[in-house]
Amino acid sequence: MTTESSFGLRLKTLRQQHGLSQAELAGGEISTGYLSRLESGARQPTERVIVHLAKRLGVDRSAFYARPSTTNSLAQALSLAASSDGDAAVEDLIEVLAAAADEDPLLRWQALWLIAQYRNGRGEHAEQLACLEELSNIADEFELPALQCRSRSRLARCLRATGDVARALELAVSAHQVAREAALPVSDKANALLALVSVEAEAGRLPDARAHAEELVALVADGPGTLRAEALWSAATVSSRQGDDDAARAFLQLAMTVLDSRVDPVLWARLRLAAASLYLQASPPSLGRARACLKEADAAFALIGTQVQQQELLVLQAHLAFTEGHHDTARAALSRLDPDKLVLTYRDRIRLQTVDARLLIVEGHREEGLTRLKQLAEEARGAAYLDLAAEIWRVLAELLEGGAGR
């Protein structure tokens, strides 16, 4: 690290330790833009500026050059990120971790865990996957069952989201086994089961998924609302994949009932998306209920939604509009999704492209749309998303038999 960047990092650390904003530290004597460039290492301080900053911070000028150890820097950045609701502190933590080399591995594990959560919320699957791979390696190195279970559960869910179902299943089974053998707390067992059920359902192992979903629901029957709601959601997903729409609706309605929107507003809204998806896939679709759920989710995500959730909402809004026969509205919804900025899961990407292909048929490009649907079905089958492939083949069969666009 250069002298300039070392000064900037130390200045920023001291400012944050004193709880000062850049404007407060600048004090009208220097501009915040100049202070920002000092902290980034883009500018070197003059003697007058060093004196001014030392006075404002109440430290000796030597404090700017007392290079902290990498471990202390990481600990400070981790403390700031863990106690902040903003993205800036986590982004600072990412920078500090990238520069760290010989720090305590368990301290690094904590930082990676926090960063993985941040990446997940932003839909940055590749970056999240890299964090979780390292988390899993550290946990295995220290042979700590709780960390092994948590990292493998998270890694399995990330791999499922990116389409690597085979490896996700291996890790989910391992996490569940570790949780049982080490007699870990209910929360760890439940999170391992959540991962296992979701992966088994994607892999088409529905009897196993159903059994584990029942185990999960029983395990958290007296647990907190968030965990119970997620368990019921998992059970609903499995029931839906098995064609039991009545059971799926019952599970989801119960999940929405047990979770207060003030406890976890994001999960509350995501449950509405899940319910809307279920209503749209039912035979026949329950369009009124789907519309009501999407309206509630839209209102919530307008305040708290991430890019991922906004994209999931748009896909379902397009699906609803298409099913209602409002093809222009469906196309308008899809046009708001930039193909180069998609952060959707593999399943949602395939569903997005399925709606797009069906719109092509309605818009007069029948052969192109049918060809695309066949390609999507083969792609889903090859990735072991068997129920998704079956869903697309069913659409294709209906189109070929009836010659209609819907």
Disulfide bonds with the S-S distance in Angstrom:
none
